[in-house]
């Protein structure tokens, strides 16, 4: 069994009773990332496997064509890939949320 097939099987097991839709797609991505992290893959290979897993789950889900198109557009437009990068940066300590809040306060103060 390939890494993809094994990972997809695990992901589908986690999502057995979950309705796939836009509001939980990031949760699907989180689970996929956890599964992929346990593989031997690293870096860009992990990112591509996560995207492929989420895409497959969306395509296989019993959802309307409209919802499927919306979710596939999110994947194709790079939203999942950018989210993966954000999570990776955060886990490596490269994201300082508190300094971001301070910058937002300073930038938005004139509008208040």
N, C-alpha and C positions, 0 to 999 in steps of 0.2 A: 504494500500500500504506500502511495507517495505521501510526501509531507502535506501536500495540499489536501488529498483525500482524507488523511487522518485528522488534520486540523478541521476540515469541514464537518466531519462526523462529530467531533467534539463540540463545535459551535452549534450545530443543529440540535444536539442533545441539550445544551444549555438553553436553547430558544424554543423548545418543544411547545410550550404553552404561551408563547409571546406573539402578539399581533405586530407584525412589522409595519411601522409607519414612521413618518418624519420625526415625531416627538421622541422616539426611542432609538433612533439610528445611532446616536453617539454611545448609547449603552451597548448596542450591538458591536460597535467599533471597539469599545473598552474590553469586552469579552474576547473579541478576536485578537486584540493586542496581547492579552494575557496568555491566550493559547499559543500564539506565535512566539512569544518570548520564551516559551519552554522548548522550542525547536533549536536546531543547530544553526539556523539561519541568523545572519547579522545584517545590520544596516539597511541598505536599500532593498535587499531581498526580503527582509521582514515587512517593510512598508508595502512592497508590491503584493506580498502574500496576504496581508491584511485587507488591502483594497479588493483583491480577487475574491477573498472569502466573503466580505460584506456584499460585493456585487452579486455573487452567486446566491446568497441568502435572499437578497432583494428580488432577483429574477425568479427564484423558486417559490417565493411567498405567494399565497393566494390573495393578492391585492389587485385593485383596479389598475388599468393601464395608466391612468392619470397619476396615481400615487407612485407607481413603478417608475414612470418617466421623471417625476420630481426627484425621487431618490437617486436614480441613475445620473441625473444631471448634477446632483450634489457631488457624486463620486467623480464624474467626468470633469467637472469644473475645478477639481483640486481641493475641495473643502475637507474631505477626509484626510488627504495627504498633509495638508497644513495643520490639521488637528493632531495628527500623529507627531509631526515635528514639534508642535507646542508641548505635547505631553513629554516627549523625549527631552526637550530643553528644560522643562520643569523638573523632571526627575534627576537631571544632572545639576540642578541648582542654578541654572542660567536665567531663571525668570524670577524677578523680584516684584511680587504683586504690590507690596506696600509702597515702593517708590513709584510705581505706576499710578497708584491712587493719588499720591502727592502731585505728580505731574498733571493729572486730570483736574485736580482742584485748582492749580495755578492757571491752567489753560481755560478753564470754564468760569473762573471767578468774575471776569468782566461781564459775562452774560447773566449773572445772578443779580 
